[in-house]
Amino acid sequence: MVEDFPVGKVLIDVGRRYITVYRCDGNGYVQDEERFKLPWMIDRKDAVDLANAVFNTAYAWSDATVNPPAARGGDQSADSG
């Protein structure tokens, strides 16, 4: 069995005023960082909702990348045309 070790990590920190995106190496050391200022300070509930939306987007992208519709027995008519 081949062990899987992370070679890169992405961290998205959602706050009330800023969203910060970090790209890290496999050991967690920051390689790049970008901070985005929200147009106005949001309340805690909105920040939590935003963090959930970011997670759901990353989850959906990861799932679609690893498990494309064709691998799930999805519509393959585009391949036969």
Distance bins in CASP14 RR format, pairs under 12 A and 6 or more apart:
PFRMAT RR
TARGET T0000
AUTHOR 0000-0000-0000
RMODE 2
METHOD distances of the structure
MODEL  1
4 26 0 0 0 0 0 1 0 0 0 0 0
5 25 0 0 0 0 0 1 0 0 0 0 0
5 26 1 0 0 1 0 0 0 0 0 0 0
5 27 0 0 0 0 1 0 0 0 0 0 0
5 28 0 0 0 0 0 1 0 0 0 0 0
6 24 0 0 0 0 1 0 0 0 0 0 0
6 25 0 0 0 0 1 0 0 0 0 0 0
6 26 1 0 1 0 0 0 0 0 0 0 0
6 27 0 0 0 0 1 0 0 0 0 0 0
6 28 0 0 0 0 1 0 0 0 0 0 0
6 29 0 0 0 0 0 1 0 0 0 0 0
7 23 0 0 0 0 0 1 0 0 0 0 0
7 24 0 0 0 0 0 1 0 0 0 0 0
7 25 1 0 0 1 0 0 0 0 0 0 0
7 26 1 0 1 0 0 0 0 0 0 0 0
7 27 0 0 0 0 1 0 0 0 0 0 0
7 28 0 0 0 0 0 1 0 0 0 0 0
7 31 0 0 0 0 0 1 0 0 0 0 0
8 22 0 0 0 0 0 1 0 0 0 0 0
8 23 1 0 0 1 0 0 0 0 0 0 0
8 24 1 0 0 1 0 0 0 0 0 0 0
8 25 1 0 1 0 0 0 0 0 0 0 0
8 26 1 0 1 0 0 0 0 0 0 0 0
8 27 0 0 0 0 1 0 0 0 0 0 0
8 28 1 0 0 1 0 0 0 0 0 0 0
8 29 0 0 0 0 1 0 0 0 0 0 0
8 30 0 0 0 0 0 1 0 0 0 0 0
8 31 0 0 0 0 1 0 0 0 0 0 0
8 32 0 0 0 0 0 1 0 0 0 0 0
9 21 0 0 0 0 0 1 0 0 0 0 0
9 22 1 0 0 1 0 0 0 0 0 0 0
9 23 1 0 0 1 0 0 0 0 0 0 0
9 24 1 0 1 0 0 0 0 0 0 0 0
9 25 1 0 0 1 0 0 0 0 0 0 0
9 26 1 0 1 0 0 0 0 0 0 0 0
9 27 0 0 0 0 1 0 0 0 0 0 0
9 28 1 0 1 0 0 0 0 0 0 0 0
9 29 0 0 0 0 1 0 0 0 0 0 0
9 30 0 0 0 0 1 0 0 0 0 0 0
9 31 0 0 0 0 1 0 0 0 0 0 0
9 32 0 0 0 0 0 1 0 0 0 0 0
9 58 0 0 0 0 0 1 0 0 0 0 0
10 20 0 0 0 0 0 1 0 0 0 0 0
10 21 1 0 0 1 0 0 0 0 0 0 0
10 22 1 0 0 1 0 0 0 0 0 0 0
10 23 1 0 1 0 0 0 0 0 0 0 0
10 24 1 0 0 1 0 0 0 0 0 0 0
10 25 0 0 0 0 0 1 0 0 0 0 0
10 26 0 0 0 0 0 1 0 0 0 0 0
10 28 0 0 0 0 0 1 0 0 0 0 0
10 30 0 0 0 0 0 1 0 0 0 0 0
10 31 0 0 0 0 0 1 0 0 0 0 0
10 32 0 0 0 0 1 0 0 0 0 0 0
10 33 0 0 0 0 0 1 0 0 0 0 0
10 34 0 0 0 0 0 1 0 0 0 0 0
10 54 0 0 0 0 0 1 0 0 0 0 0
10 55 0 0 0 0 0 1 0 0 0 0 0
10 58 1 0 0 1 0 0 0 0 0 0 0
10 61 0 0 0 0 0 1 0 0 0 0 0
10 62 0 0 0 0 0 1 0 0 0 0 0
11 19 0 0 0 0 0 1 0 0 0 0 0
11 20 0 0 0 0 1 0 0 0 0 0 0
11 21 1 0 0 1 0 0 0 0 0 0 0
11 22 1 0 1 0 0 0 0 0 0 0 0
11 23 0 0 0 0 1 0 0 0 0 0 0
11 24 1 0 0 1 0 0 0 0 0 0 0
11 25 0 0 0 0 0 1 0 0 0 0 0
11 26 0 0 0 0 0 1 0 0 0 0 0
11 28 0 0 0 0 1 0 0 0 0 0 0
11 29 0 0 0 0 0 1 0 0 0 0 0
11 30 0 0 0 0 1 0 0 0 0 0 0
11 31 0 0 0 0 0 1 0 0 0 0 0
11 32 0 0 0 0 0 1 0 0 0 0 0
11 33 0 0 0 0 1 0 0 0 0 0 0
11 34 0 0 0 0 0 1 0 0 0 0 0
11 51 0 0 0 0 0 1 0 0 0 0 0
11 54 0 0 0 0 0 1 0 0 0 0 0
11 55 0 0 0 0 0 1 0 0 0 0 0
11 58 0 0 0 0 0 1 0 0 0 0 0
12 18 0 0 0 0 0 1 0 0 0 0 0
12 19 1 0 0 1 0 0 0 0 0 0 0
12 20 1 0 0 1 0 0 0 0 0 0 0
12 21 1 0 1 0 0 0 0 0 0 0 0
12 22 1 0 0 1 0 0 0 0 0 0 0
12 23 0 0 0 0 0 1 0 0 0 0 0
12 24 0 0 0 0 0 1 0 0 0 0 0
12 33 0 0 0 0 0 1 0 0 0 0 0
12 34 0 0 0 0 0 1 0 0 0 0 0
12 35 0 0 0 0 0 1 0 0 0 0 0
12 36 0 0 0 0 0 1 0 0 0 0 0
12 50 0 0 0 0 1 0 0 0 0 0 0
12 51 1 0 0 1 0 0 0 0 0 0 0
12 52 0 0 0 0 0 1 0 0 0 0 0
12 53 0 0 0 0 0 1 0 0 0 0 0
12 54 1 0 1 0 0 0 0 0 0 0 0
12 55 0 0 0 0 1 0 0 0 0 0 0
12 57 0 0 0 0 1 0 0 0 0 0 0
12 58 1 0 0 1 0 0 0 0 0 0 0
13 19 1 0 0 1 0 0 0 0 0 0 0
13 20 1 0 1 0 0 0 0 0 0 0 0
13 21 1 0 0 1 0 0 0 0 0 0 0
13 22 1 0 0 1 0 0 0 0 0 0 0
13 30 0 0 0 0 0 1 0 0 0 0 0
13 33 0 0 0 0 1 0 0 0 0 0 0
13 34 0 0 0 0 0 1 0 0 0 0 0
13 35 0 0 0 0 1 0 0 0 0 0 0
13 36 0 0 0 0 0 1 0 0 0 0 0
13 47 0 0 0 0 0 1 0 0 0 0 0
13 50 0 0 0 0 0 1 0 0 0 0 0
13 51 0 0 0 0 1 0 0 0 0 0 0
13 54 0 0 0 0 1 0 0 0 0 0 0
14 20 0 0 0 0 1 0 0 0 0 0 0
14 21 0 0 0 0 0 1 0 0 0 0 0
14 35 0 0 0 0 0 1 0 0 0 0 0
14 36 0 0 0 0 0 1 0 0 0 0 0
14 38 0 0 0 0 1 0 0 0 0 0 0
14 42 0 0 0 0 1 0 0 0 0 0 0
14 44 0 0 0 0 0 1 0 0 0 0 0
14 46 0 0 0 0 1 0 0 0 0 0 0
14 47 1 0 1 0 0 0 0 0 0 0 0
14 48 0 0 0 0 1 0 0 0 0 0 0
14 49 0 0 0 0 1 0 0 0 0 0 0
14 50 1 0 1 0 0 0 0 0 0 0 0
14 51 1 0 1 0 0 0 0 0 0 0 0
14 52 0 0 0 0 1 0 0 0 0 0 0
14 53 0 0 0 0 1 0 0 0 0 0 0
14 54 1 0 0 1 0 0 0 0 0 0 0
14 55 0 0 0 0 1 0 0 0 0 0 0
15 35 0 0 0 0 0 1 0 0 0 0 0
15 36 0 0 0 0 0 1 0 0 0 0 0
15 37 0 0 0 0 0 1 0 0 0 0 0
15 38 0 0 0 0 1 0 0 0 0 0 0
15 41 0 0 0 0 1 0 0 0 0 0 0
15 42 1 0 0 1 0 0 0 0 0 0 0
15 43 0 0 0 0 0 1 0 0 0 0 0
15 44 0 0 0 0 1 0 0 0 0 0 0
15 46 0 0 0 0 1 0 0 0 0 0 0
15 47 1 0 1 0 0 0 0 0 0 0 0
15 48 0 0 0 0 1 0 0 0 0 0 0
15 49 0 0 0 0 0 1 0 0 0 0 0
15 50 0 0 0 0 1 0 0 0 0 0 0
15 51 1 0 0 1 0 0 0 0 0 0 0
15 54 0 0 0 0 0 1 0 0 0 0 0
16 37 0 0 0 0 0 1 0 0 0 0 0
16 38 1 0 0 1 0 0 0 0 0 0 0
16 40 0 0 0 0 1 0 0 0 0 0 0
16 41 1 0 1 0 0 0 0 0 0 0 0
16 42 1 0 1 0 0 0 0 0 0 0 0
16 43 1 0 0 1 0 0 0 0 0 0 0
16 44 1 0 0 1 0 0 0 0 0 0 0
16 45 0 0 0 0 0 1 0 0 0 0 0
16 46 0 0 0 0 1 0 0 0 0 0 0
16 47 1 0 1 0 0 0 0 0 0 0 0
16 48 0 0 0 0 0 1 0 0 0 0 0
16 49 0 0 0 0 0 1 0 0 0 0 0
16 50 0 0 0 0 1 0 0 0 0 0 0
16 51 0 0 0 0 0 1 0 0 0 0 0
17 35 0 0 0 0 1 0 0 0 0 0 0
17 36 0 0 0 0 1 0 0 0 0 0 0
17 37 1 0 0 1 0 0 0 0 0 0 0
17 38 1 0 1 0 0 0 0 0 0 0 0
17 39 0 0 0 0 1 0 0 0 0 0 0
17 40 0 0 0 0 1 0 0 0 0 0 0
17 41 1 0 1 0 0 0 0 0 0 0 0
17 42 1 0 0 1 0 0 0 0 0 0 0
17 43 0 0 0 0 0 1 0 0 0 0 0
17 44 0 0 0 0 0 1 0 0 0 0 0
17 46 0 0 0 0 0 1 0 0 0 0 0
17 47 0 0 0 0 1 0 0 0 0 0 0
17 50 0 0 0 0 0 1 0 0 0 0 0
18 33 0 0 0 0 0 1 0 0 0 0 0
18 34 0 0 0 0 0 1 0 0 0 0 0
18 35 1 0 1 0 0 0 0 0 0 0 0
18 36 1 0 0 1 0 0 0 0 0 0 0
18 37 1 0 1 0 0 0 0 0 0 0 0
18 38 1 0 0 1 0 0 0 0 0 0 0
18 39 0 0 0 0 0 1 0 0 0 0 0
18 40 0 0 0 0 0 1 0 0 0 0 0
18 41 0 0 0 0 1 0 0 0 0 0 0
18 42 0 0 0 0 0 1 0 0 0 0 0
18 47 0 0 0 0 0 1 0 0 0 0 0
18 50 0 0 0 0 0 1 0 0 0 0 0
19 33 0 0 0 0 0 1 0 0 0 0 0
19 34 0 0 0 0 1 0 0 0 0 0 0
19 35 1 0 0 1 0 0 0 0 0 0 0
19 36 1 0 1 0 0 0 0 0 0 0 0
19 37 0 0 0 0 1 0 0 0 0 0 0
19 38 1 0 0 1 0 0 0 0 0 0 0
19 39 0 0 0 0 0 1 0 0 0 0 0
19 42 0 0 0 0 0 1 0 0 0 0 0
19 47 0 0 0 0 1 0 0 0 0 0 0
19 50 1 0 0 1 0 0 0 0 0 0 0
19 51 0 0 0 0 1 0 0 0 0 0 0
19 53 0 0 0 0 0 1 0 0 0 0 0
19 54 1 0 0 1 0 0 0 0 0 0 0
20 30 0 0 0 0 0 1 0 0 0 0 0
20 32 0 0 0 0 0 1 0 0 0 0 0
20 33 1 0 0 1 0 0 0 0 0 0 0
20 34 1 0 0 1 0 0 0 0 0 0 0
20 35 1 0 1 0 0 0 0 0 0 0 0
20 36 1 0 0 1 0 0 0 0 0 0 0
20 37 0 0 0 0 0 1 0 0 0 0 0
20 38 0 0 0 0 0 1 0 0 0 0 0
20 51 0 0 0 0 0 1 0 0 0 0 0
20 54 0 0 0 0 0 1 0 0 0 0 0
21 30 0 0 0 0 0 1 0 0 0 0 0
21 31 0 0 0 0 0 1 0 0 0 0 0
21 32 0 0 0 0 1 0 0 0 0 0 0
21 33 1 0 0 1 0 0 0 0 0 0 0
21 34 1 0 1 0 0 0 0 0 0 0 0
21 35 1 0 0 1 0 0 0 0 0 0 0
21 36 1 0 0 1 0 0 0 0 0 0 0
21 54 0 0 0 0 1 0 0 0 0 0 0
21 58 0 0 0 0 0 1 0 0 0 0 0
22 28 0 0 0 0 1 0 0 0 0 0 0
22 29 0 0 0 0 1 0 0 0 0 0 0
22 30 1 0 1 0 0 0 0 0 0 0 0
22 31 0 0 0 0 1 0 0 0 0 0 0
22 32 1 0 0 1 0 0 0 0 0 0 0
22 33 1 0 1 0 0 0 0 0 0 0 0
22 34 0 0 0 0 1 0 0 0 0 0 0
22 35 0 0 0 0 1 0 0 0 0 0 0
23 29 0 0 0 0 0 1 0 0 0 0 0
23 30 1 0 0 1 0 0 0 0 0 0 0
23 31 1 0 1 0 0 0 0 0 0 0 0
23 32 1 0 1 0 0 0 0 0 0 0 0
23 33 1 0 0 1 0 0 0 0 0 0 0
23 34 0 0 0 0 1 0 0 0 0 0 0
24 30 1 0 1 0 0 0 0 0 0 0 0
24 31 1 0 0 1 0 0 0 0 0 0 0
24 32 0 0 0 0 1 0 0 0 0 0 0
24 33 0 0 0 0 1 0 0 0 0 0 0
25 31 1 0 1 0 0 0 0 0 0 0 0
25 32 0 0 0 0 0 1 0 0 0 0 0
36 50 0 0 0 0 0 1 0 0 0 0 0
36 54 0 0 0 0 0 1 0 0 0 0 0
38 46 0 0 0 0 1 0 0 0 0 0 0
38 47 0 0 0 0 1 0 0 0 0 0 0
38 50 0 0 0 0 1 0 0 0 0 0 0
40 46 0 0 0 0 0 1 0 0 0 0 0
41 47 0 0 0 0 1 0 0 0 0 0 0
42 48 0 0 0 0 1 0 0 0 0 0 0
42 49 0 0 0 0 1 0 0 0 0 0 0
42 50 1 0 0 1 0 0 0 0 0 0 0
42 51 0 0 0 0 0 1 0 0 0 0 0
43 49 0 0 0 0 1 0 0 0 0 0 0
43 50 0 0 0 0 0 1 0 0 0 0 0
44 50 0 0 0 0 0 1 0 0 0 0 0
44 51 0 0 0 0 0 1 0 0 0 0 0
45 51 0 0 0 0 0 1 0 0 0 0 0
45 52 0 0 0 0 0 1 0 0 0 0 0
46 52 0 0 0 0 0 1 0 0 0 0 0
46 53 0 0 0 0 0 1 0 0 0 0 0
47 53 0 0 0 0 0 1 0 0 0 0 0
47 54 0 0 0 0 0 1 0 0 0 0 0
48 54 0 0 0 0 0 1 0 0 0 0 0
48 55 0 0 0 0 0 1 0 0 0 0 0
49 55 0 0 0 0 0 1 0 0 0 0 0
49 56 0 0 0 0 0 1 0 0 0 0 0
50 56 0 0 0 0 0 1 0 0 0 0 0
50 57 0 0 0 0 0 1 0 0 0 0 0
51 57 0 0 0 0 0 1 0 0 0 0 0
51 58 0 0 0 0 0 1 0 0 0 0 0
52 58 0 0 0 0 0 1 0 0 0 0 0
52 59 0 0 0 0 0 1 0 0 0 0 0
53 59 0 0 0 0 0 1 0 0 0 0 0
53 60 0 0 0 0 0 1 0 0 0 0 0
54 60 0 0 0 0 0 1 0 0 0 0 0
54 61 0 0 0 0 0 1 0 0 0 0 0
55 61 0 0 0 0 0 1 0 0 0 0 0
55 62 0 0 0 0 0 1 0 0 0 0 0
56 62 0 0 0 0 0 1 0 0 0 0 0
56 63 0 0 0 0 0 1 0 0 0 0 0
57 63 0 0 0 0 0 1 0 0 0 0 0
57 64 0 0 0 0 0 1 0 0 0 0 0
58 64 0 0 0 0 0 1 0 0 0 0 0
58 65 0 0 0 0 0 1 0 0 0 0 0
59 65 0 0 0 0 0 1 0 0 0 0 0
59 66 0 0 0 0 0 1 0 0 0 0 0
59 67 0 0 0 0 0 1 0 0 0 0 0
60 66 0 0 0 0 0 1 0 0 0 0 0
60 67 0 0 0 0 0 1 0 0 0 0 0
61 67 0 0 0 0 0 1 0 0 0 0 0
61 68 0 0 0 0 0 1 0 0 0 0 0
62 68 0 0 0 0 0 1 0 0 0 0 0
63 69 0 0 0 0 0 1 0 0 0 0 0
63 71 0 0 0 0 0 1 0 0 0 0 0
63 72 0 0 0 0 1 0 0 0 0 0 0
64 70 0 0 0 0 0 1 0 0 0 0 0
64 71 0 0 0 0 0 1 0 0 0 0 0
64 72 0 0 0 0 0 1 0 0 0 0 0
65 71 0 0 0 0 0 1 0 0 0 0 0
66 72 0 0 0 0 0 1 0 0 0 0 0
67 73 0 0 0 0 0 1 0 0 0 0 0
67 74 0 0 0 0 0 1 0 0 0 0 0
68 74 0 0 0 0 1 0 0 0 0 0 0
68 75 0 0 0 0 0 1 0 0 0 0 0
68 76 0 0 0 0 0 1 0 0 0 0 0
68 78 0 0 0 0 0 1 0 0 0 0 0
68 79 0 0 0 0 0 1 0 0 0 0 0
69 75 1 0 0 1 0 0 0 0 0 0 0
69 76 0 0 0 0 1 0 0 0 0 0 0
69 77 0 0 0 0 0 1 0 0 0 0 0
69 78 0 0 0 0 1 0 0 0 0 0 0
69 79 0 0 0 0 0 1 0 0 0 0 0
70 76 1 0 1 0 0 0 0 0 0 0 0
70 77 0 0 0 0 0 1 0 0 0 0 0
70 78 0 0 0 0 1 0 0 0 0 0 0
70 79 1 0 0 1 0 0 0 0 0 0 0
70 80 0 0 0 0 0 1 0 0 0 0 0
73 79 0 0 0 0 0 1 0 0 0 0 0
75 81 0 0 0 0 0 1 0 0 0 0 0
END
